[in-house]
Amino acid sequence: MDQTHPTSETPYEFSGGYPTAATAKKAHEDAYLERALVAYRFWYPTVSIEGIFNGNRELGFDDNKAMGIAATTPRQVGFTLNSDTPYGAAALDLTEGPMVIELPPGAYIGLVDDHHHRWITDMGIPGPDQGAGGKYAILPPDHTGEVPADHHVSRSNSFKVLVAVRALPVGGDLDAAKDALLRVKIYRLGTDKLLDVIDTSTKTVDSTCLRWEDNLEFWRVLHGILEEEPLVEEFRPMHGLLDGLGIGKGTPFAPTDRDAAALTKAARIGRDQMLVTAFAGTRPDQAAWTDRQWEWVGLVPDNADFETPAGLDLEARERWFAQAIVASPAMFRRVEGSGSLYWLATRDNTGTYLDGANAYTLTIPLPVPGKLFWSVTIYDAQTRSQVQTDGNKGALRSLFELSSALTSGNEITLHFGPTQPDDAADNWLETVPGRGWFAYIRIYGPEAAAFDGSWRPGDFTPAKR
């Protein structure tokens, strides 16, 4: 047979074994788009963390100049940021040498991630100092000098890194937690010049890549990052993939009109594919319990780089970074201890997506199996950030809003919807008609019952009004 024609299985036409001119053109365009989609999903975490850096810079905090701290609310737009603890975040630049993060003793949880959103080290309670305080030296990729022996030393694969530190509000004292963040010191190794620490709790900030994620700017930002950073050895195939798309390191980003259109299309489709993975996944291992709608957010326990014996779990990686920022083993651990756990709900007890126009209740059995505290936070499905309302409130927390209601009874009922129900001011969160939303349950210091199935939260249930 010397000729094939387009069919339902292939859109391509060959004659005598060779593609026709129309087929060659279409196949080239299809392959370019397919490669761009793979590249988009793989490099999304790199662009996402640049969104965090950009948010700080828009507040006037240049790299190595200041760490912003905030008791976050919905006005701080960030992928699944929560209001459980105040945050501190800074972009560090290692091009001139190692940087040091010095934590005093106390209830801190911290981490450092590289420019590709890969975990470098934990700090504080989940880190090697275990809450006793310590100095963490972060080395640049090319560092060959010595570092003091009394430092916890880690090497980054990139020159730009993110340091993120949280202070636990022990006893519900939020001001004391923010004061604890003010005592964190960051400086270049061998100097005494400290980064400023500035409270931004009342500032509006967007620390996401939302403005770039569905358009050509995604690729422009990515190209700029790769120009500044060394090639990552483990990423060589993906660096090569980008080079084939005209986004290689050392070459200008100047796509043709045709390629620009294809890259823009890939950004839109790739973003949507990641959201499907996040909110309509089909993996059986995402279910927290077979009789509930709750799901695990992290699907690779104990590995912050999503590595498994079979290789890199790309689907789990895409699921996480479509919803969240930063990664640490302590965030994915499924054993009782000093870490934390995250469960996701996008649907009510009937399997229908949560709708901001509807009212729901959620029953939480008491006590919740956590040594420290727990919370329920609601997020806008489009921004993956806390639901924004006039009340500027997106969380119900055991240390704050719910503290007085947890002293008696064997369960508590929480309320969600556009209108406050009677006598539910402290345990109600407002939602927005026309906006889908999802929820996270977080438990800090989870105990065995959170993992063995002997304790389970209820599902979101449409309210009877």
C-alpha positions in Angstrom: 0.0 0.0 0.0 1.7 3.2 -1.2 -0.7 5.8 -0.1 -2.5 6.7 3.2 -5.2 9.3 3.7 -6.4 11.1 6.8 -8.6 8.9 9.0 -10.2 9.0 12.4 -6.9 7.6 13.8 -4.5 10.0 12.0 -5.0 13.4 10.4 -2.0 12.9 8.2 -1.7 12.0 4.5 1.2 10.2 2.9 1.9 9.4 -0.7 4.5 6.8 -1.7 5.7 6.8 1.9 6.3 10.5 2.0 4.1 13.2 3.7 2.2 15.6 1.6 3.1 19.3 2.0 -0.1 19.9 4.0 0.7 16.9 6.2 4.2 18.1 6.9 3.1 21.5 7.9 0.4 20.2 10.2 2.7 17.6 11.8 5.3 20.2 12.5 2.7 22.5 14.1 1.2 19.6 16.1 4.6 18.4 17.4 5.6 22.0 18.4 2.4 22.4 20.4 2.7 19.0 22.0 6.3 19.7 23.1 5.2 23.1 24.4 2.5 21.5 26.5 5.0 19.1 28.1 7.4 21.9 28.7 4.7 24.2 30.2 3.6 21.6 32.8 7.2 20.7 33.7 8.5 24.2 34.1 5.4 25.6 35.8 6.9 25.4 39.3 9.8 27.5 38.1 7.6 30.3 36.9 5.3 29.9 40.0 8.1 30.6 42.4 9.1 33.7 40.4 5.6 34.9 41.2 6.5 34.9 44.9 9.7 36.8 44.2 7.8 39.3 42.0 5.2 39.9 44.8 8.0 40.8 47.2 9.6 43.1 44.6 6.3 44.9 43.9 6.2 45.7 47.6 9.7 47.3 47.3 11.6 44.3 48.7 14.5 43.7 46.4 16.4 40.4 46.6 18.7 40.3 49.6 17.2 43.5 51.0 14.2 42.6 53.1 11.9 39.8 54.3 8.3 40.6 54.4 6.2 39.1 57.2 2.4 38.9 57.3 -0.5 37.5 59.2 -2.1 36.5 56.0 -5.7 37.1 55.0 -7.5 36.9 51.6 -5.9 40.3 50.6 -2.6 38.4 50.2 -3.2 36.5 47.0 -1.1 33.3 46.9 -1.7 29.7 46.0 -3.4 28.1 49.1 -1.8 30.5 51.5 -3.4 30.1 54.9 -4.1 32.3 58.0 -3.0 29.6 60.5 0.4 31.2 61.2 2.1 34.4 60.1 4.6 34.0 57.3 8.0 35.4 56.5 9.3 35.2 52.9 12.4 36.6 51.2 14.1 36.2 47.8 17.8 35.5 48.3 20.5 36.0 45.7 23.6 33.8 46.1 25.6 35.1 43.2 28.0 36.9 45.6 28.3 34.1 48.0 26.4 32.0 50.6 23.6 33.4 52.7 22.8 32.6 56.3 19.4 32.2 57.9 19.6 32.3 61.7 16.7 31.1 63.7 16.5 31.7 67.5 15.1 28.9 69.6 11.3 28.7 69.3 8.3 27.3 67.5 9.4 28.0 63.9 8.7 26.0 60.8 10.8 27.0 57.8 12.3 25.9 54.5 14.4 26.9 51.6 13.4 26.1 48.0 15.5 26.7 44.9 14.4 28.7 41.8 12.8 25.6 40.4 10.6 25.1 43.5 12.8 22.2 44.7 13.4 21.6 48.3 16.8 22.5 49.8 16.3 22.2 53.5 13.8 22.4 56.4 14.4 24.7 59.3 13.1 25.0 62.8 10.9 22.2 64.3 11.0 20.0 61.2 14.7 20.8 60.5 17.9 19.6 62.0 17.8 22.2 64.8 14.4 20.7 65.9 13.3 24.0 67.3 16.5 24.7 69.3 17.6 27.4 66.9 20.5 27.4 64.5 22.3 28.9 61.6 21.6 27.7 58.1 24.2 28.4 55.4 22.8 28.1 51.8 25.6 27.7 49.3 25.4 28.8 45.6 25.9 26.2 42.9 29.6 27.1 42.3 30.7 27.6 45.8 34.1 26.0 46.7 35.0 27.8 49.9 34.7 26.7 53.5 31.8 27.4 55.8 31.7 27.5 59.6 31.4 24.0 61.2 28.6 25.1 63.4 26.2 25.9 60.5 23.7 23.6 58.9 25.0 23.6 55.3 23.0 23.0 52.1 23.8 23.7 48.5 21.4 25.2 46.0 21.2 24.3 42.3 20.2 27.9 41.6 21.5 31.3 42.5 18.0 32.6 43.5 16.3 30.8 46.4 13.2 31.3 48.5 13.4 31.3 52.2 10.0 30.9 53.9 9.6 30.9 57.7 6.5 30.5 59.8 6.1 31.1 63.6 3.5 29.1 65.4 1.0 31.2 67.3 1.4 29.3 70.6 -1.8 29.7 72.7 -3.4 31.8 69.9 -1.0 34.7 70.4 -0.7 36.0 66.9 1.3 39.1 67.9 3.9 37.0 69.7 4.3 34.9 66.6 4.9 38.0 64.4 7.4 39.2 67.0 9.1 35.9 66.7 9.5 36.4 63.0 11.1 39.8 63.6 13.9 37.9 65.5 14.9 35.9 62.4 18.2 37.1 61.0 19.3 36.8 57.4 22.7 38.0 56.1 25.5 37.1 53.7 28.1 34.8 55.2 31.0 36.7 56.7 29.1 40.0 57.0 26.9 41.6 59.6 24.5 43.4 57.3 21.0 42.0 58.1 18.0 42.0 55.8 15.2 44.3 57.0 12.1 42.5 58.3 9.0 44.4 57.5 5.4 43.7 58.5 3.1 43.7 55.4 0.0 42.3 57.0 -2.2 45.2 55.9 -0.7 45.3 52.3 -2.4 43.9 49.3 0.0 41.7 47.3 -0.2 39.1 44.6 2.5 36.5 44.9 1.3 34.2 42.2 2.0 33.7 38.5 -1.7 34.2 37.6 -0.9 37.2 35.4 1.5 35.1 33.3 0.2 31.5 33.4 -2.2 31.6 30.4 -0.3 33.7 27.9 3.0 34.3 26.1 4.4 36.1 29.1 4.8 32.7 30.8 7.6 31.8 28.4 9.2 35.2 28.5 9.5 34.9 32.3 10.8 31.4 32.1 13.4 32.4 29.5 14.5 35.2 31.8 14.9 32.8 34.7 16.9 30.3 32.7 19.2 33.0 31.5 20.2 33.8 35.1 20.5 30.3 36.4 22.8 27.4 35.7 21.6 24.4 33.7 20.2 21.7 36.1 21.8 18.4 35.3 18.8 16.3 36.1 16.7 18.6 33.8 18.8 18.2 30.7 16.0 16.6 28.6 13.7 19.4 29.6 16.3 22.1 28.8 16.7 20.4 25.4 13.0 20.5 24.9 12.9 24.2 25.6 15.8 24.8 23.2 13.8 23.0 20.4 11.0 25.5 21.1 13.3 28.5 20.7 13.6 29.2 24.4 17.1 27.9 25.0 19.6 29.4 27.4 22.0 31.8 25.7 19.6 32.7 22.8 17.2 35.6 22.7 13.5 35.0 23.2 12.1 36.0 19.8 9.4 33.7 18.6 7.9 34.0 15.2 4.3 35.0 15.0 3.4 31.4 14.4 5.4 30.1 17.3 4.1 32.9 19.6 0.6 31.8 18.8 1.4 28.2 19.5 3.2 29.1 22.8 0.2 31.2 23.9 -2.1 28.3 23.1 0.1 25.9 25.0 0.0 28.1 28.1 -3.8 28.2 28.0 -4.2 24.5 27.4 -1.4 23.5 29.8 -2.9 25.6 32.6 -6.3 24.0 32.1 -4.8 20.5 32.0 -3.1 21.2 35.3 -6.3 22.4 36.9 -8.1 19.2 35.7 -5.3 17.2 37.3 -5.8 19.2 40.5 -9.6 19.2 40.7 -10.8 16.3 38.6 -8.1 13.7 39.1 -8.8 10.0 38.7 -6.0 8.4 40.7 -7.3 6.0 43.3 -4.5 7.1 45.7 -5.8 10.6 46.0 -8.8 9.5 48.0 -8.3 10.0 51.8 -11.1 7.6 52.5 -13.3 5.6 50.2 -16.5 6.8 51.9 -15.6 10.6 51.8 -15.0 13.2 49.2 -11.8 14.4 50.9 -8.5 13.8 49.0 -4.8 14.0 49.7 -3.3 17.0 48.2 0.2 15.5 48.2 0.4 12.1 46.5 4.0 11.2 47.1 4.5 10.9 50.9 7.8 12.0 52.4 9.4 13.2 49.1 9.3 16.9 48.3 10.7 16.3 44.8 8.0 13.8 43.9 10.5 11.0 43.3 9.3 7.4 43.5 11.1 4.1 42.9 9.6 4.2 39.4 10.8 7.7 38.7 9.5 11.3 38.9 5.7 11.3 39.5 4.9 14.2 37.1 1.1 14.0 37.7 1.5 14.4 41.4 4.0 17.2 40.9 1.5 19.0 38.5 -1.4 18.5 40.9 0.5 20.0 43.8 1.9 23.1 42.0 -1.4 23.9 40.3 -2.8 24.4 43.8 0.1 25.3 46.1 3.5 26.8 46.6 6.7 25.5 48.2 7.4 21.8 49.0 9.0 20.1 52.0 9.0 16.5 53.2 7.3 17.7 56.4 4.3 18.8 54.3 3.8 15.4 52.8 4.6 13.1 55.7 1.8 10.6 56.6 3.0 9.6 60.1 2.2 11.2 63.4 4.7 13.7 64.6 5.7 17.3 64.1 4.7 17.7 60.5 1.4 18.7 59.0 -1.2 17.2 56.7 -3.4 18.6 54.0 -6.8 17.3 52.8 -8.6 18.8 49.9 -12.4 18.9 49.2 -13.8 20.2 45.9 -17.2 18.5 46.0 -20.1 18.1 48.4 -21.4 14.7 49.7 -23.3 14.2 46.4 -20.2 14.6 44.3 -21.2 18.0 43.0 -18.6 20.8 42.9 -18.8 23.4 45.7 -20.7 26.4 44.5 -20.4 29.9 46.0 -24.1 30.5 45.6 -25.1 27.6 47.8 -25.0 27.0 51.6 -23.2 24.0 53.1 -22.5 22.6 56.5 -19.4 20.6 57.6 -19.3 18.4 60.7 -15.9 18.0 62.4 -15.7 15.2 65.1 -14.0 16.3 68.3 -11.3 16.2 69.4 -9.4 16.6 66.2 -6.2 14.4 66.3 -3.6 17.2 66.3 -1.0 18.0 68.9 -0.8 21.6 67.9 -3.9 23.0 66.1 -6.1 22.7 63.0 -8.0 24.7 60.5 -10.4 24.7 57.6 -9.6 27.3 54.8 -11.6 28.0 51.7 -10.1 29.0 48.3 -11.4 30.4 45.0 -11.1 27.7 42.4 -9.9 30.2 39.7 -7.2 32.0 41.7 -6.4 29.1 44.1 -6.2 31.8 46.8 -8.4 32.5 49.8 -12.0 33.5 48.9 -12.2 37.3 48.8 -15.2 38.9 50.5 -15.8 42.2 52.3 -15.2 40.4 55.5 -11.6 39.5 54.4 -11.9 36.2 56.2 -11.2 32.8 54.6 -10.4 30.4 57.5 -11.9 28.9 60.6 -9.1 28.0 63.1 -9.0 26.0 66.3 -6.7 28.6 67.9 -8.9 31.6 67.0 -12.5 31.7 65.7 -13.3 28.2 67.0 -11.4 28.1 70.3 -14.4 28.7 72.6 -16.6 26.2 70.8 -14.2 23.3 71.2 -14.4 22.9 74.9 -17.5 20.7 75.0 -19.4 18.3 72.8 -18.2 15.6 70.5 -18.5 17.5 67.2 -18.7 21.0 65.8 -20.7 22.1 62.7 -19.2 24.7 60.4 -21.2 26.8 57.9 -20.3 28.0 54.4 -22.4 30.1 52.0 -23.2 33.6 50.8 -25.5 34.5 53.7 -24.7 34.1 57.4 -27.0 31.7 59.1 -28.5 32.6 62.5 -26.2 32.3 65.5 -23.2 31.1 63.4 -21.0 34.2 63.3 -17.9 32.5 64.7 -18.2 29.3 62.6 -19.3 30.7 59.2 -17.3 31.6 56.1 -18.8 33.7 53.4 -18.7 32.4 49.8 -19.3 34.3 46.5 -22.1 33.5 44.1 -20.7 32.7 40.6 -17.4 31.4 42.0 -16.5 27.8 42.6 -14.5 27.1 45.7 -12.6 24.3 47.5 -11.4 23.7 51.0 -8.3 22.5 52.8 -8.3 20.9 56.2 -4.9 21.2 57.8 -3.8 19.5 61.0 -0.5 20.4 62.6 1.3 17.8 64.7 -1.1 15.1 63.4 -1.7 12.1 65.6 -2.2 8.4 64.6 -6.0 8.7 64.3 -5.6 11.1 61.4 -4.0 8.4 59.4 -5.5 5.1 60.5 -9.1 6.0 59.6 -10.4 6.0 63.2 -11.1 9.8 62.8 -12.7 11.2 59.7 -14.3 14.6 59.0 -17.7 14.8 57.5 -18.3 15.9 53.9 -19.7 19.3 52.9 -23.5 18.9 52.9 -26.0 21.2 51.3 -27.7 23.1 54.1 -31.4 22.7 54.8 -32.8 26.2 55.0 
